[in-house]
Amino acid sequence: MPTDRPANVVVVLADDLGYSDLGAFGGEIRTPNLDALARDGVRMTSFYNTARCSPSRASLLTGRDPHETGIGVLTDDERPHGYPGSLSTAVPTVAEHLSAAGYRTCLSGKWHLSSDTATPNDTWPTRRGFDEFYGILAGADDYFHPRGLFHGEQRQEIPGEGFYLTDAISDHAVRFVETCTRGSDPFFLYLAYTAPHWPLHAPEDVVRRYERQYLAGWDTLRDGRLARMRELGLLGDESPLTPRDAGERPWNAVPDREWEARRMAVYAAQIEIMDAGIGRVVEALRAADALDDTLIVFLSDNGGCAEELPPPDAVHFRARQPAHTPDGRPMRLGNEPSIVPGPADTFASYGRAWANLSNSPFRLYKRWVHEGGISTPLIAHWPAGGLAGGTVVSRPFQLTDIAPTLAEVAGTGPLESRGESMVDTWRGGPTDEDRTLYWEHIGNAAIRHGSLKLVRTAGGPWELYDLDVDRSELHDLAPGRPDDVERLAARWQAWADRTGVIPWPYSPAASRTTTNSEGR
């Protein structure tokens, strides 16, 4: 029931979720709670993240380009050649902004914005505007027995049997909502799941629901996702299915299909469990008669992740991972058929071919700034907010727009940012087709102005695409339109200069460190 107080705000961030994984965006994974929010809310088909975990979080929470915040790559301190790897205290967060306006604030989930996760310091969430924090400070952890679990600034004992990180994150969020709705202050809940980021961990009963489904293989499933996206009115002829990744076999030529299907089944189970947790938060809001006047935003920090485990720098990576389970069993690390993912003594990822499915119909993955790496499903739900419920918005926005949007919803006045509020667009207002968006991550770079997108992989030539007719980026126009390439490249460089983008790679040591440090 609407009240005179400002609206509550819930931002739900998934970790490494692909563009088409949700049912509401064409996926076959069971996500009834998110599908219901999408059905009654607004779906955005051209919302962009910044291609990777930490930079996306920095941009979301500040409304600034990540390079301005100290988080240009991940959370390694790479000075003097690179970025500090911690969220700069000189850049305010939206949590600080809302807290100053009387909001109660909570982060339940993943932070990943501090280079020092051992000693409490001014870059921790409890000192960046969040009254409550429950979750992990690093980039990933064990789902069954996380070693880096914190409540406030206190590291918790390693949980025992019966614990599952996604459920615990949801439980804390529900308790926060229940407490806040008994009071009179508005609240901001940042629900930042680690799911479905590796390792592939999920309860066996949920995994089994998907094993036979994924024996259909990635080729058939990619076709099915595109067909459903078109039926839902999300994409059209401008977005044909990209070819299967050149490094992957057709499904009928894969030798270990049951093991491959198992990998995707665990990934799907992780998402289903996350969706169930979101449903419990929604029910807590509904039970308190607070759902109508709560803005809920759901999105992902980057595209599906093609990282294999262990990565090329296996020695560096293994040093960050537990060698044994709490009961002494050796941890089996890697992606090979002898290691069946899901249980607590495994540490695996789902691989490039399944990431190709997650990002259907686009190409490339997390880290890259082609459409597969930066396109995220976004759902906005706010019954009392006058949103054009049930609509699909195709106008492009990006993460810098989240913070100013929350500031408008909260009625707190402007927040210094690079973005703009999306509220008017959600309400069916006019769109600005001439806005320019920018990206850079480890040398991968892009600029979008109107329908034209100039993009390159690190060290590669610029490619040019007209996204109105070729959002799948299959037909490079750069050779025939050198003037557009030169013009857009100059605008990108001017942005990079004023934003503080450090050319990549900035030193051999930094390049080795950041390429494979995602897990911690």
C-alpha positions in Angstrom: 0.0 0.0 0.0 1.5 3.4 -1.0 2.5 5.7 1.9 3.7 9.2 2.3 7.2 8.0 2.9 9.7 7.5 0.1 9.6 4.2 -1.8 11.7 1.3 -0.7 14.4 0.1 -3.1 15.6 -3.4 -3.7 18.4 -4.0 -6.2 19.1 -7.7 -7.0 22.3 -8.4 -8.8 23.1 -11.8 -10.2 26.7 -12.9 -10.8 27.7 -14.1 -14.3 24.2 -14.7 -15.4 23.8 -14.7 -19.2 21.4 -12.6 -21.3 18.9 -15.4 -22.0 19.1 -17.6 -18.9 15.8 -16.4 -17.3 12.5 -17.7 -18.4 11.3 -14.1 -18.9 14.2 -13.6 -21.4 13.7 -16.9 -23.3 15.6 -19.3 -21.1 14.5 -22.8 -20.1 15.6 -22.5 -16.5 12.8 -22.3 -13.9 12.6 -18.7 -12.7 8.9 -18.2 -11.8 9.5 -15.4 -9.4 11.5 -13.3 -11.7 9.2 -14.1 -14.5 6.3 -12.8 -12.5 8.1 -9.5 -11.7 8.9 -9.2 -15.4 5.3 -9.9 -16.4 4.0 -7.1 -14.2 6.9 -4.8 -14.6 9.2 -3.5 -17.3 11.8 -5.5 -19.2 14.8 -3.8 -20.8 16.4 -5.5 -23.7 19.3 -3.1 -24.3 20.7 -2.6 -20.8 24.4 -2.8 -20.5 26.9 -3.7 -17.7 30.6 -3.2 -17.8 31.7 -6.8 -18.7 33.0 -8.0 -15.3 32.3 -8.3 -11.6 34.1 -5.5 -9.8 33.9 -2.8 -12.4 30.1 -3.4 -12.7 29.6 -3.2 -9.0 31.6 0.0 -8.8 29.6 1.6 -11.5 26.2 0.5 -10.2 26.9 1.8 -6.7 28.4 5.2 -7.7 26.9 6.1 -11.1 30.4 6.7 -12.4 32.6 4.9 -14.9 34.5 2.2 -13.0 37.9 3.7 -13.9 37.0 6.8 -12.0 36.3 4.8 -8.9 39.7 2.9 -8.5 38.3 -0.3 -9.9 39.5 -0.5 -13.5 40.0 -4.3 -13.6 39.4 -6.3 -10.4 40.5 -5.9 -6.8 44.2 -6.4 -7.0 46.2 -3.3 -6.0 48.3 -2.8 -9.1 49.8 0.6 -8.4 52.0 2.3 -9.5 51.2 1.1 -13.0 47.5 0.2 -12.6 44.4 0.8 -10.6 44.2 0.7 -6.8 41.6 -2.1 -6.8 39.5 -0.6 -4.1 36.5 1.6 -4.3 37.7 5.2 -3.8 36.5 6.9 -0.7 36.4 10.1 -2.8 33.5 8.8 -4.8 30.2 8.6 -2.9 28.1 5.5 -3.1 24.3 5.4 -3.6 24.1 3.7 -0.2 25.8 6.7 1.5 23.4 9.0 -0.4 20.3 7.1 0.7 21.5 6.6 4.2 22.0 10.4 4.6 18.4 10.8 3.5 17.1 8.5 6.3 17.1 5.1 4.5 18.1 2.0 6.3 20.6 0.1 4.2 21.8 -3.5 3.8 24.1 -5.5 1.5 23.3 -9.2 1.6 25.7 -11.0 -0.7 28.9 -10.1 -2.6 31.0 -6.9 -2.2 34.1 -7.4 -4.4 35.3 -3.8 -4.2 38.2 -4.0 -1.7 41.8 -5.0 -2.3 42.2 -5.8 1.4 39.7 -8.3 2.6 41.5 -9.3 5.7 41.6 -6.2 7.8 38.6 -3.9 8.2 39.2 -0.6 6.4 37.3 2.3 4.8 36.7 0.4 1.6 34.5 -2.2 3.3 30.7 -2.0 2.8 30.0 -1.2 6.4 32.0 2.0 5.9 30.6 2.8 2.5 27.0 3.4 3.5 25.6 0.0 4.5 24.2 -0.4 8.0 24.2 -4.1 7.6 26.5 -6.5 5.7 26.2 -10.3 5.4 28.1 -12.1 2.7 31.6 -12.3 1.1 34.1 -9.5 0.4 35.9 -11.4 -2.3 35.0 -12.5 -5.8 33.8 -16.0 -5.2 33.6 -18.7 -2.5 32.5 -22.2 -1.8 28.7 -22.4 -1.6 28.5 -25.1 1.0 31.4 -24.1 3.2 32.5 -20.5 2.4 35.8 -19.6 4.0 35.3 -15.9 3.6 31.8 -15.3 5.1 31.3 -12.1 7.1 28.6 -10.6 9.2 29.3 -6.9 9.6 33.1 -6.8 9.9 33.4 -10.2 11.7 34.6 -13.2 9.8 32.3 -16.1 10.5 33.2 -19.7 11.3 33.2 -22.0 8.3 29.6 -23.3 8.1 28.8 -26.9 8.6 26.5 -29.4 6.9 23.1 -28.0 5.7 24.4 -24.6 4.8 24.1 -23.2 1.2 25.3 -19.7 0.5 22.5 -18.5 -1.8 19.9 -19.5 0.8 21.8 -17.8 3.6 22.0 -14.6 1.5 18.3 -14.8 0.8 17.5 -15.5 4.5 19.4 -12.4 5.7 17.6 -10.3 3.1 14.2 -11.5 4.2 15.1 -10.8 7.9 16.2 -7.2 6.9 12.9 -6.6 5.0 10.8 -8.0 7.9 12.6 -5.8 10.4 12.4 -2.7 8.2 8.7 -3.1 7.3 7.9 -3.1 11.0 9.4 0.4 11.3 8.7 3.7 9.7 12.0 4.3 7.7 12.4 3.5 4.0 15.0 1.0 3.2 17.6 0.1 0.5 18.4 -3.6 0.1 21.3 -4.4 -2.2 20.9 -8.2 -2.8 24.0 -9.2 -4.6 24.0 -12.9 -5.1 27.2 -14.9 -5.9 25.0 -17.2 -8.1 25.5 -18.5 -10.7 29.3 -17.7 -10.5 31.5 -20.7 -10.3 32.2 -23.0 -8.5 29.4 -25.3 -9.7 27.8 -26.1 -6.3 24.1 -27.0 -5.8 22.0 -29.5 -3.9 21.6 -32.8 -5.7 17.8 -32.8 -5.7 17.7 -29.5 -7.7 20.4 -30.6 -10.1 18.6 -33.8 -11.0 15.6 -31.8 -12.4 17.8 -30.5 -15.2 20.1 -33.3 -16.2 17.9 -34.9 -18.9 16.9 -31.5 -20.2 20.4 -30.5 -21.0 21.1 -33.7 -22.8 19.4 -32.0 -25.7 22.7 -30.1 -26.1 23.7 -26.5 -26.7 22.9 -26.3 -30.4 19.2 -27.3 -29.9 18.8 -25.2 -26.8 20.3 -22.1 -28.5 17.7 -22.4 -31.2 15.0 -22.7 -28.7 16.0 -19.7 -26.7 16.1 -17.4 -29.8 12.6 -18.6 -30.8 11.2 -17.9 -27.4 12.8 -14.4 -27.3 11.1 -13.6 -30.6 7.8 -14.9 -29.3 8.2 -12.7 -26.2 8.8 -9.6 -28.4 12.3 -9.1 -26.9 14.3 -9.4 -30.1 13.6 -9.5 -33.8 15.4 -10.0 -37.1 18.2 -7.7 -36.1 19.4 -10.4 -33.7 20.0 -13.7 -35.5 21.7 -16.5 -33.7 25.4 -16.2 -33.9 27.4 -19.2 -35.0 28.5 -21.6 -32.3 31.8 -20.6 -30.9 34.5 -21.7 -33.3 36.4 -23.5 -30.5 33.5 -25.7 -29.6 32.2 -28.9 -31.2 28.6 -29.5 -32.4 26.7 -31.3 -29.7 26.4 -34.6 -31.7 30.2 -34.7 -31.8 30.8 -34.2 -28.0 32.2 -37.4 -26.4 31.2 -36.9 -22.8 27.6 -35.6 -23.2 26.3 -36.7 -19.8 29.1 -34.9 -18.0 28.6 -31.8 -20.1 24.8 -31.9 -19.4 25.6 -32.2 -15.7 27.7 -29.0 -15.8 24.8 -27.0 -17.2 22.4 -28.7 -14.9 24.3 -27.5 -11.8 24.4 -24.0 -13.2 20.7 -24.0 -13.8 20.1 -25.3 -10.3 22.1 -22.4 -8.9 19.8 -19.9 -10.8 16.6 -21.7 -9.7 17.6 -21.5 -6.1 18.5 -17.8 -6.4 15.0 -17.2 -8.0 13.4 -19.0 -5.1 15.2 -16.7 -2.7 14.1 -13.6 -4.6 10.5 -15.0 -4.3 10.9 -15.2 -0.5 11.9 -11.5 -0.4 8.9 -10.6 -2.6 6.6 -12.5 -0.3 8.1 -10.7 2.8 7.3 -7.4 1.1 3.8 -8.6 0.2 3.1 -9.9 3.7 4.0 -6.5 5.1 1.8 -4.7 2.5 5.0 -3.0 1.1 5.4 -4.6 -2.3 3.5 -1.9 -4.2 5.7 0.9 -3.0 9.0 -0.9 -3.4 11.1 -0.6 -6.5 12.7 -3.9 -7.4 15.4 -3.9 -10.0 17.0 -7.1 -11.2 20.1 -7.4 -13.5 23.4 -9.2 -14.0 27.0 -7.9 -13.6 28.2 -9.3 -16.9 27.5 -11.9 -19.5 27.9 -15.6 -19.1 31.4 -16.7 -18.1 33.6 -18.8 -20.5 36.4 -19.3 -17.9 37.7 -22.8 -17.6 39.1 -24.2 -14.4 41.9 -24.3 -13.5 42.9 -21.3 -15.6 46.2 -21.0 -17.4 48.0 -19.6 -14.4 47.0 -22.6 -12.3 49.6 -22.1 -9.6 48.4 -18.6 -8.8 44.8 -19.7 -8.9 45.3 -22.8 -6.7 46.9 -20.7 -4.0 43.6 -18.9 -3.6 41.4 -22.0 -3.4 40.9 -24.4 -0.4 42.8 -27.7 -0.8 40.4 -29.7 1.3 36.7 -29.7 2.5 36.2 -28.9 6.2 35.9 -32.7 6.9 39.3 -33.3 5.2 38.3 -34.6 1.8 40.6 -33.4 -1.0 39.1 -30.6 -3.2 38.9 -31.8 -6.8 39.6 -28.8 -8.9 39.0 -28.6 -12.6 36.8 -29.2 -15.6 37.2 -32.9 -16.6 34.8 -35.8 -16.9 36.3 -37.5 -13.9 35.1 -34.6 -11.7 31.3 -34.6 -11.6 30.4 -31.0 -10.5 27.9 -30.1 -7.8 29.1 -31.7 -4.6 31.1 -29.8 -1.9 34.4 -31.5 -2.8 34.4 -30.2 -6.4 35.4 -26.8 -7.8 34.4 -26.5 -11.5 32.9 -24.1 -14.0 30.5 -24.7 -16.9 32.7 -23.7 -19.8 32.6 -21.8 -23.0 30.0 -23.8 -24.9 27.4 -23.4 -22.2 28.3 -19.7 -21.8 27.6 -19.4 -25.5 24.1 -20.7 -24.7 23.7 -18.3 -21.8 24.5 -15.3 -24.0 22.2 -16.4 -26.9 21.9 -15.0 -29.4 25.0 -12.8 -29.0 28.7 -13.6 -29.2 31.6 -13.5 -26.8 31.4 -13.5 -23.0 32.2 -11.9 -19.7 35.4 -9.7 -20.0 34.6 -8.8 -23.7 32.5 -5.7 -24.6 30.8 -7.3 -27.6 27.1 -7.8 -26.9 27.5 -11.2 -25.3 29.8 -9.7 -22.6 27.8 -6.6 -21.7 24.1 -7.3 -22.3 22.1 -8.1 -19.2 18.4 -8.8 -18.7 17.0 -6.0 -16.6 13.6 -6.1 -14.8 12.0 -3.1 -13.0 8.9 -3.7 -10.9 7.2 -0.9 -8.9 3.4 -1.1 -8.9 2.9 2.3 -7.2 5.5 4.0 -9.4 3.4 4.4 -12.5 5.6 2.2 -14.6 4.2 0.9 -17.9 3.8 -2.6 -16.6 4.2 -5.5 -19.0 6.2 -3.4 -21.5 9.5 -4.0 -23.2 11.9 -1.1 -23.4 14.6 -1.2 -26.1 16.3 2.1 -25.5 19.9 1.6 -24.4 21.0 2.4 -20.8 24.0 1.2 -18.7 25.1 0.8 -15.1 25.9 4.5 -14.6 22.1 5.0 -14.8 21.2 2.9 -11.8 22.3 5.3 -9.0 20.6 8.4 -10.4 17.4 6.3 -10.9 17.5 5.3 -7.3 18.0 8.8 -6.2 14.9 10.0 -8.2 12.8 7.1 -6.8 13.9 8.0 -3.3 13.3 11.7 -3.8 16.7 12.6 -2.4 17.8 15.1 -5.0 20.5 14.7 -7.7 23.4 12.4 -7.2 26.7 13.3 -9.0 27.1 10.7 -11.7 27.7 10.0 -15.3 24.2 8.6 -15.8 20.6 9.6 -16.0 17.4 8.4 -14.4 15.4 5.7 -16.2 12.1 6.4 -14.4 10.6 8.5 -17.1 11.4 5.8 -19.7 9.9 3.1 -17.5 6.8 5.2 -17.4 6.6 5.3 -21.2 8.2 8.7 -21.7 10.1 9.8 -24.8 13.6 8.4 -25.5 16.9 10.0 -26.4 18.3 8.1 -29.3 21.5 10.1 -29.6 23.0 9.2 -26.2 26.6 7.9 -26.3 27.7 5.0 -24.1 31.3 3.9 -23.5 33.2 0.7 -22.3 36.7 -0.4 -21.6 37.9 -3.5 -19.8 41.5 -5.0 -20.1 41.9 -3.4 -23.5 38.5 -4.5 -24.9 36.8 -1.2 -25.9 33.5 0.0 -27.3 31.4 3.1 -27.9 27.7 3.2 -28.9 26.1 6.3 -30.4 22.6 5.9 -31.6 22.5 2.6 -33.4 26.2 2.6 -34.3 28.6 0.6 -32.2 32.4 0.7 -32.6 34.0 -2.2 -30.7 37.4 -4.0 -30.6 39.0 -6.8 -28.7 42.3 -6.0 -26.9 45.0 -5.4 -29.5 42.6 -5.9 -32.4 41.2 -3.6 -35.0 38.0 -1.5 -34.6 34.8 -3.2 -35.8 31.7 -1.2 -36.7 28.1 -2.4 -36.4 24.6 -0.9 -36.9 22.7 -2.5 -34.0 19.4 -1.6 -35.5 19.9 -4.2 -38.2 22.8 -6.3 -36.7 22.8 -6.4 -33.0 24.4 -9.9 -33.2 27.5 -8.1 -34.6 28.0 -10.4 -37.6 28.6 -7.9 -40.4 31.5 -5.5 -39.8 31.0 -2.2 -41.6 34.4 -0.7 -40.7 36.1 -1.3 -44.0 33.5 0.6 -45.9 32.9 3.4 -43.4 36.3 4.7 -42.4 34.9 8.2 -41.5 32.5 6.7 -38.9 35.3 4.6 -37.5 37.6 7.6 -37.1 34.9 9.8 -35.6 33.7 7.3 -33.1 37.3 6.2 -32.2 38.2 9.9 -31.5 35.2 10.2 -29.2 36.1 7.0 -27.4 39.6 8.2 -26.9 38.5 11.6 -25.5 36.3 9.7 -23.0 39.1 7.4 -22.0 41.4 10.3 -21.4 39.0 12.2 -19.2 37.9 9.1 -17.3 41.4 7.9 -16.5 41.5 4.7 -18.5 45.0 3.2 -18.2 46.2 1.6 -21.5 46.3 -2.2 -21.3 48.5 -4.0 -20.6 50.1 -1.5 -18.3 52.9 -3.8 -17.1 53.8 -7.5 -17.5 53.3 -8.1 -13.8 49.9 -6.5 -13.7 48.8 -8.4 -16.8 49.7 -11.7 -15.1 47.9 -10.9 -11.9 44.6 -9.6 -13.2 43.9 -12.0 -16.0 43.3 -14.9 -13.7 42.4 -13.5 -10.3 38.6 -13.5 -10.6 38.1 -16.1 -7.8 39.3 -14.0 -4.9 
